[in-house]
Amino acid sequence: MADTAVALSALSLNSLNADPAGTSVSSGNVAVITPVKARKVLIRVVGTTGTTATIAAGDNPPSQSAIYGDSAAHAVGAATKWFVLEPARYLQDDGTYRITIGAAAATVTAFALPDAL
């Protein structure tokens, strides 16, 4: 498995925001998102037939809920799925989030939500 860095795009409150293209992640690879102090992260996964996405459990500390483990393998398929990442469960000790793309490639886009939300 190889890591693929996914850039984080900041969303602004009460304004129009550009729609970033996202990053292509091959099947079996891991999308790595570095939130850069963002507390709330929204992920968009655009899949192809057979795409799955599994969000890795975080490290404790900082993720007190990491004991619940990885998410189930979410079936994305040839669709668009959205995930809000909870730091208390999914944040790694190096400040990243890790999403394994299985079975088929996907395009992953990460958004930093405004703290006011």
N, C-alpha and C positions, 0 to 999 in steps of 0.2 A: 504494500500500500504506500502510495506517495501522498505527501501533503500538497494541497493547492491553496495558496493564499487568496482570500476573498476580501476585497476592499470594502470598507465601511463607508456608506454614504449617509451624511447627516440630513435629517428632515427638519425643516423650519416650521415653527408653529404659525398658523394664520397666513401662510403664503403658498404660492404654487411651487412645487419642487420638480426638478427634472427627473426623468425615469432612467436610471442607469442601466446599461446593457447587462450587467452581471458577469459572472466568471464561469466558464465551462469547466466542469469537473467530470473526469472519466469514471466509469464504473469501477468500484473497488477502491477508489481514492477517497481522501478525507479533505473536506472543505474546512479550512482553518480561518476563523474570524477573530481579529484582534479588536476589541471594542474601544480602545483608547478612551477610557474613563466614561464610556456611555453606560448608564445604568440599565436602560431598556433597549433591547435589540430585537428587531423584527426581521425575519428571514423569509425570502421568497424562493421556492424551489420550483423550477419549470422542468418537468420531466419528459421522457419519451416512454414508449411502451415498456413496462416492466421496471421502471425506476422505483427504488425505495430509498428512504432516508432514515438514518438512525442517529439520534443526538446522544453523544457520549456524556455519561455522568461526569460531574466535576470532581475536583479534589477537595477533601475536607482537611484543613481549611482551604479556601474561603467558603466553599459550598456546604452549608450545614445539612442540606437535604440530599446530598450525594448518595446517601445510604439507599435511596430508592432505585439507584442504578440507571443504566442507559434507558432511553425511551424505547418503546417498541419500534420495530421496523415499520415506519409509516409507508403505506402504499401510495406513491405519487402518480405513477402511470403517466399517460400522455396528457397531463393536466398541470395546473398551477396550484401549489399548496403554500400556505402561509403558516409560520410558526413564530410565537413570541417566546424568546428564550428567558427563562427564569434564572437569574444568577445564583440564587440559593440552591439550585439543583445542578446546573450545567456549567458554571464558570470553573475553568481550570486554574491551578495555582500560578500559571504563567500569564494569566489574564486573557486567555483565548477561549473560544467555543469550538468544538470539533463535531462535524457532521459527516458520517460515512455514507457515501452514495453507493448503493449496491445494485447489481444486475444490469443497469443501463445508465448511460451518461445523463447529466442534468446541468442546468444553468442555475447557479446560486447567486443571489443578491442579498446583501445585508444592509439594513437601515438602522441608524441610531435615532431613536425616538427622543423628542425634546423632554427634558426633565420635568416640564410643567404638566405633562400628561399623567 
